[in-house]
Every structure is written in structure tokens, then in C-alpha cells.
Amino acid sequence: MRHFRRMLEAQWSRGNFVCVGLDSEFKKIPESAHVGGNECDVSIANTVVKFNRAIVKATKDLVCAYKPNAAFYEAHGTEGIGALQRTIADIHAIAPDVPVILDAKRADIGNTNAGYVDAAFDFLRADAITVHPYLGAEALLPFLARAEKGVIVLCRTSNPGAGEFQDRYISVVPGCNMPLYKYVAYCVSREWNKNGNCALVVGATYPDELREVRGLVGDMPILIPGIGAQGGDVEKTVTAGKDSRGRGMIINSSRGTIFASKGADFAEAARRETEKLRDLINQYR
């Protein structure tokens, strides 16, 4: 059985901490990857699958995870969902020891979450999924109960407006106040992680907050977006994000990696960017 945390630990032991985000926006995919006749006959699904397959083949020995963002697939309806399912199947076949994180940011009431669980883990066969904590642990139980799967909870996100709610101070107990994102980190690490399958999302664009979260959660995995196109600094990210073993990080790069070249060498360019980021991370560990 595929087990997210064990697969992740195995990749970390090889010095792999890069997560390649398969944010495969069709209009940005190089023409060399297009499948079909003339421009009007291009198959979106087949093109996305071909593009992703080439990226995976080129980077499979350098990464700790792949992270397709559901939005770029759902935008194309059933054709896009089919492309997502085929992409995950390709990853299982080409890189069977690399876990797949479905970046879908799901969460609803418990009964609805059961449907999300079936879709993500049984239909799409992802190894982990991103969720938001707003509805509480009770609602997320269908995710948390799947002990072999990763449940990656939004904590301090990488977007500029993240602080609107996440930085708001709340009263935990009389005389003890903390920002909401720190309380999320505390609850997930101390109360939600009974199966050892939880992780958190903290953006590379906020290294000070990343350091605080790491101090709260010990050696729990942290998914760290924001490197590359969003401007996150690798040295600051690694210094703040590594755990007591120099591990614990899933450092994501999406656009800066998969669209590093607009030409026929896009896969080779993705490999170069992935290898460069991998080496930088290990340099600062």
C-alpha cells in the first residue's frame, strides 16, 4: 500500500526536498507539446497529459513529491478531470516511489467531505490533499481517518493578503493570545495528528512565521509554496523550515520550473531548474 509519510521520508533520505507543482495551464504549454492537427484541433487533455509526462520523466529522481493544482484541470471540465486522473496514473507508473499531493484545498461538513475523500484518494488516487481548517477537526475526520494519506492543512499561506485573517490575534485561554495561524499549527500538531498523517502549508514568502510554526510543530512535514515566481528566498526558507533532522520540508516550485522554457526543451529546462533548487536546498540544510 502507498503510504504518504513513508514515501516522503524515503525521498528526504535521498536529499530530495523539491515538490514540482504541476500547475499545467494549457495556454502556457509550449506548442511542441501540443497534441492534434491544426490549432483548432489541439486536444487539451492529451496535451496536458503529454506535457506533464515529460516533466515527470525528466525530474523523477530529483523530487520528493508532485503537486497538481486541481484548478488548472477542473477549468476544462470532464476533459480536464480526465487529464488529472491520467497524470496521477502516469506518476504512479513513471515515478512509483514519489507521492502525489492533490492541491485542492477541500473542506466542508463531514458528510460532504466523505465525497471529497472518495474523489481524491479512490478515484484520482492521490497520496495527499490540501485542506483548510475553518470547519474544524470534526468536519475533517473523513480525511484524518485515512492514516496512509497525507492531510495538509492551510496555516500561513503565501499570498499577499494572507494576514487578513491568519494574523488576527485570538484569545486561546485567559491571558494567552496568539495569531490564528499559530493556533491552527498548535491544534493540528497536538490534537489532529493522531494518525501521524498531518502536515501544514506555510509560505516561503513569510520566513519569520515559518520559523515560528516549525518551533510549534516539531518534525511535522511542512509544505512550503512561494519559491520561484512568488519570490521566496531559498536560504531563509530552509533555515526557518528545516526540522531537527534537517528534513521536514516539501518546498514547492510550480511556474518557475515547469515553464522555465517555452521551447521544445521544456522538460530539460524543468530538470535544470529542479536540480538547481535541489542543490540550493541541500547547501543550506
C-alpha positions as a printed Julia matrix, in Angstrom:
285×3 Matrix{Float64}:
   0.0    0.0     0.0
   1.2    3.52   -0.81
   1.83   5.45    2.41
   2.37   9.2     2.07
   4.6    9.83    5.09
   6.81   6.79    4.46
   7.23   7.74    0.8
   8.11  11.28    1.82
  10.67  10.12    4.38
  12.29   7.88    1.76
  12.68  10.82   -0.62
  14.07  13.04    2.13
  16.68  10.36    2.89
  17.86  10.78   -0.73
  18.22  14.53   -0.32
  15.06  15.31   -2.26
  13.03  18.22   -0.9
  11.67  19.76   -4.1
   7.99  19.43   -4.9
   7.21  20.17   -8.54
   3.84  21.87   -8.85
   2.05  20.68  -11.98
   0.08  23.9   -12.47
  -0.18  23.0   -16.14
  -2.13  25.93  -17.52
  -2.95  24.98  -21.09
  -2.27  28.36  -22.71
   1.28  28.35  -21.3
   2.22  24.88  -22.54
   4.79  25.07  -25.36
   3.5   24.29  -28.83
   5.97  21.44  -29.09
   3.86  19.56  -26.54
   0.56  20.14  -28.34
  -1.3   17.05  -29.47
  -3.56  17.25  -32.52
  -3.62  18.67  -36.01
  -4.01  22.4   -36.57
  -4.56  24.87  -33.75
  -8.32  24.26  -33.71
  -7.88  20.51  -33.34
  -5.48  20.53  -30.38
  -6.6   18.16  -27.63
  -6.39  19.95  -24.3
  -6.42  16.74  -22.26
  -3.84  14.92  -24.38
  -1.61  17.99  -24.48
  -1.66  18.48  -20.7
  -1.01  14.78  -20.12
   1.88  14.74  -22.61
   3.41  17.87  -21.07
   3.12  16.54  -17.51
   4.5   13.15  -18.5
   7.6   14.76  -19.99
   8.15  16.87  -16.85
   7.81  13.81  -14.6
  10.19  11.7   -16.71
  12.77  14.49  -16.59
  12.61  15.16  -12.84
  11.56  11.89  -11.17
  14.91  11.28   -9.43
  15.15  14.82   -8.0
  11.81  15.41   -6.27
  10.07  14.49   -3.04
   6.55  14.99   -4.47
   4.45  16.22   -7.36
   1.59  18.63   -6.71
  -1.05  19.13   -9.41
  -3.35  22.04   -8.61
  -6.92  20.94   -9.28
  -7.99  24.36  -10.6
  -5.94  24.05  -13.79
  -7.67  20.76  -14.58
 -11.21  21.45  -13.39
 -11.26  24.54  -15.64
 -11.56  22.17  -18.61
 -14.5   20.16  -17.27
 -14.59  16.41  -17.77
 -11.66  16.6   -20.19
  -9.55  18.29  -17.54
 -10.55  15.88  -14.77
  -9.62  13.05  -17.1
  -6.23  14.68  -17.69
  -5.69  14.95  -13.93
  -6.56  11.29  -13.38
  -4.27  10.23  -16.22
  -1.45  12.43  -14.93
  -1.59  10.85  -11.47
  -1.67   7.39  -13.07
   1.4    8.36  -15.11
   3.25   9.48  -11.98
   2.45   6.16  -10.29
   3.87   4.34  -13.32
   6.91   6.52  -14.08
   7.88   7.52  -10.53
   6.17   4.92   -8.31
   8.09   5.96   -5.19
   7.15   9.65   -5.45
   3.93  10.75   -3.68
   1.27  12.91   -5.34
  -0.26  15.85   -3.46
  -3.62  17.0    -4.81
  -3.73  20.75   -4.21
  -7.49  21.16   -3.95
  -7.95  22.97   -0.6
 -11.08  20.99    0.2
 -13.2   21.09    3.36
 -16.9   21.03    4.11
 -19.17  19.35    6.63
 -18.27  15.75    7.36
 -20.77  14.03    5.07
 -19.7   16.15    2.08
 -16.06  15.56    2.92
 -16.64  11.82    2.54
 -17.32  12.53   -1.13
 -14.17  14.64   -1.44
 -12.18  11.81    0.17
 -13.53   9.26   -2.32
 -12.78  11.58   -5.24
  -9.23  12.48   -4.18
  -7.99   9.19   -2.79
 -10.01   6.48   -4.54
 -10.94   7.95   -7.94
  -7.89  10.17   -8.58
  -5.59   8.06   -6.36
  -3.7   10.98   -4.85
  -1.49  10.3    -1.83
  -2.26  13.57   -0.03
  -4.57  16.55   -0.27
  -4.56  20.15    0.91
  -7.49  21.16    3.14
  -8.49  24.29    5.05
  -9.15  24.2     8.81
 -12.07  26.61    9.07
 -14.71  23.95    9.77
 -12.66  22.25   12.5
 -11.33  18.74   13.12
 -14.78  17.18   13.43
 -15.6   18.04    9.83
 -12.22  16.82    8.59
 -12.46  13.38   10.21
 -13.09  11.59    6.87
  -9.67  12.89    5.72
  -7.86  12.4     9.02
  -9.11   8.82    9.33
  -7.21   7.78    6.2
  -3.98   7.11    8.05
  -1.99   6.21    4.93
  -2.88   9.52    3.23
  -1.47  12.98    3.87
  -3.76  15.73    5.17
  -2.02  19.05    4.55
  -3.73  21.88    6.4
  -3.52  25.53    5.35
  -1.78  27.5     8.07
   0.1   30.61    6.86
  -0.35  30.89    3.14
   1.99  32.59    0.65
  -0.4   35.16   -0.85
  -0.02  38.89   -0.02
  -3.43  39.12    1.66
  -2.93  36.08    3.88
  -2.71  38.14    7.04
  -6.27  39.48    6.81
  -7.5   36.59    8.94
  -4.41  34.47    9.59
  -2.58  37.19   11.55
  -5.57  38.14   13.72
  -4.87  37.58   17.4
  -7.29  35.32   19.21
  -7.68  34.53   22.89
  -6.82  30.88   23.44
  -7.2   30.96   27.22
  -7.4   33.98   29.52
  -4.09  35.8    29.31
  -2.85  33.84   26.3
  -3.3   35.38   22.86
  -1.74  34.27   19.59
  -2.24  34.79   15.85
  -4.79  32.49   14.28
  -2.18  30.74   12.1
  -0.18  29.75   15.2
  -3.28  28.38   16.87
  -4.01  26.32   13.73
  -0.46  24.96   13.85
  -0.82  24.15   17.54
  -4.15  22.34   17.12
  -3.1   20.35   14.07
   0.15  19.18   15.66
  -1.2   18.46   19.16
  -4.8   17.39   18.61
  -5.47  16.44   14.97
  -2.38  14.36   14.19
  -3.35  11.14   15.97
  -2.53   9.07   12.89
   0.72  10.91   12.16
  -0.59  11.9     8.72
  -0.95  15.68    9.11
   1.17  18.42    7.59
   0.86  22.19    7.27
   1.08  24.78    4.49
   3.31  27.76    5.29
   4.51  30.09    2.53
   8.17  30.73    1.78
   7.26  34.4     1.47
   6.9   34.56    5.28
  10.12  33.06    6.72
   9.64  34.53   10.2
   6.22  32.93   10.51
   7.62  29.7     9.06
  10.25  29.64   11.82
   7.58  30.16   14.48
   5.43  27.36   13.07
   8.38  24.98   12.91
   9.06  25.7    16.57
   5.47  24.77   17.43
   5.07  21.57   15.4
   8.38  19.79   15.84
   9.21  17.41   12.99
   5.81  17.54   11.24
   6.09  17.99    7.45
   5.53  21.49    6.1
   4.53  22.15    2.51
   6.22  25.41    1.54
   4.93  27.16   -1.59
   6.16  30.52   -2.82
   9.65  29.71   -4.12
  10.4   30.95   -7.63
   7.7   33.05   -9.28
   6.37  34.3    -5.91
   9.79  35.42   -4.76
  10.51  33.21   -1.74
  14.19  33.07   -0.68
  15.67  29.56   -0.55
  18.25  30.19    2.18
  15.76  31.87    4.5
  13.17  29.18    3.78
  15.49  26.27    4.57
  16.93  27.94    7.67
  13.43  28.59    9.02
  11.7   25.46    7.75
  14.01  22.52    8.39
  13.19  20.23   11.29
  15.51  18.85   13.97
  16.92  16.35   11.44
  17.42  18.92    8.67
  14.37  17.47    6.92
  10.61  18.1     7.19
  10.31  20.34    4.12
   8.26  19.96    0.94
   9.5   23.01   -0.98
   7.26  23.67   -3.95
   8.1   25.37   -7.22
   5.48  25.44   -9.97
   5.61  28.03  -12.75
   9.31  28.72  -12.34
  10.05  25.07  -13.01
   7.54  23.7   -15.48
   7.51  26.82  -17.67
  11.25  27.5   -17.46
  11.38  27.21  -21.26
   8.79  27.96  -23.92
  10.6   25.79  -26.44
  10.89  22.1   -27.25
  13.47  21.75  -24.44
  10.85  22.48  -21.74
  11.44  19.15  -19.97
  15.21  19.57  -19.95
  14.79  23.12  -18.64
  12.48  21.84  -15.89
  15.1   19.32  -14.88
  17.79  22.02  -14.73
  15.61  24.23  -12.52
  14.67  21.32  -10.27
  18.29  20.23   -9.89
  19.38  23.8    -9.16
  16.74  24.17   -6.44
  17.55  20.74   -5.01
  21.24  21.64   -4.73
  20.48  25.02   -3.13
  18.22  23.42   -0.52
  20.86  20.87    0.41
  23.53  23.57    0.51
  21.58  25.43    3.21
  20.43  22.39    5.2
